[in-house]
Amino acid sequence: MSTRRSRSRQSTASRISDDQINDLVSKLQQLLPEIRSHRSDKVSASKVLQETCNYIRSLHRDIDSLSDRLSELLENTDPTQASIIRSLLMQ
Amino acid sequence: MKMHTSSKLRKEFIKKWVKGLQICCSSKKNMDILERKKKIKLCADIALASAKNETTLWSIALISEAKKDDENKILVDNLLGPESRFKPRMTNRQMIACHKRVRSKKILKKSRHVCQKMKKMGPPKSNLAAYIAKKLVKRRTQVLKRLVPGGESMDKFSLIKEALDYILSLRIQVDVMRTLVNANEVLNQSDSKIYN
C-alpha cells in the first residue's frame, strides 16, 4: 500500500519538474545562436546541452580576447581619457 | 521586464568594473601587459558576479572561488565592500576530500545501477538508441556543470536555470567590454590625428 502511494507521489513530482525543465530548455534554445535558425522546436536535449556549452565557451573566449585588447589600449590612461570613456559607457 | 533588469545589471556592472579598474590599475604604473590583462579580466568577472547581488548560485560561487586566491583577496574585498558576506565555505583541502567522497559514492551507486539495468534490459538493439541518447545527455550535462561556476553541486533543474542566467550575464559583460574597446580605438585614432 505504502509503496504504491510513494510511487505515485514520486511520479507527480517528476512530472512537474519535467514541464519546468522543458520550459527552461526552450528558453535556452531561443538564446543559442545556432539553434535559433532551426525552424522547428524538435531539437534534442543533448543538442541543446552541446550548443549551450559551446556558446558559454565562445563567450569566455570573447571575454579573454577583449581583455587582451583592453590591456594594450589602456596602457596609457590619462585622466581626461578615462572620464570620456566612463561617460561613453554610461549611455 | 527582462530588458529592464538587463539594463540595470549593465549599469551595475559598469559601475563596479570601473571602480575595480581604478583600484587595480592605478596601484602600479608599469605593469606588464599580461598582468594588466589578468587584472582587467578579474575586475570584470568579479564586477559582473557582484552586480547580481547574490541572487544567483553561479555569481556566489564565482566570488567565493575568487576569494580563495590570496592575490585577489585584497581586490575582491575592496570591490565588494567591508560587509561582504562571501566567505569560502571550505578550505581547498576540505573541498578536495569532500569531492573524493562524493565521487566514490557516485561510482558505487553507478555500478549498482548499471547492474540493475543490465538485468532489466531486453534485446540490446531496441534499447540501444535510448541508452546512447541518455549517455550523451549525461556526458554533456557533466561538461555544462564544469562551465557554469558552482555547477558541480547543482541539480539538473538549477543547472539549466543558472546556465541561462549565466549566459545572459556573460553577454552583457562581452557587450560592455566590446563597447569600451571600440571607444578606446576611436579615441586613440583621434589622438594620433591631433598629434600628427
Interface residues (C-beta under 8 A of the other chain):
Chain A: S17 Q20 I21 L24 V25 K27 L28 L31 S44 A45 S46 L49 Q50 T52 C53 Y55 I56 R57 L59 H60 D62 I63 D64 L66 S67 D68 R69 L70 S71 E72 L73 L74 E75 T77 Q81 I84 I85 R86 L88 L89 M90
Chain B: K11 I14 V18 L21 C25 I33 L34 R36 K37 K38 I40 K41 A44 D45 A133 L136 V137 R140 T141 V143 L144 L147 V148 K156 F157 I160 K161 A163 L164 Y166 I167 L168 L170 R171 Q173 V174 V176 M177 R178 T179 L180 V181 A183 N184 E185 L187 N188
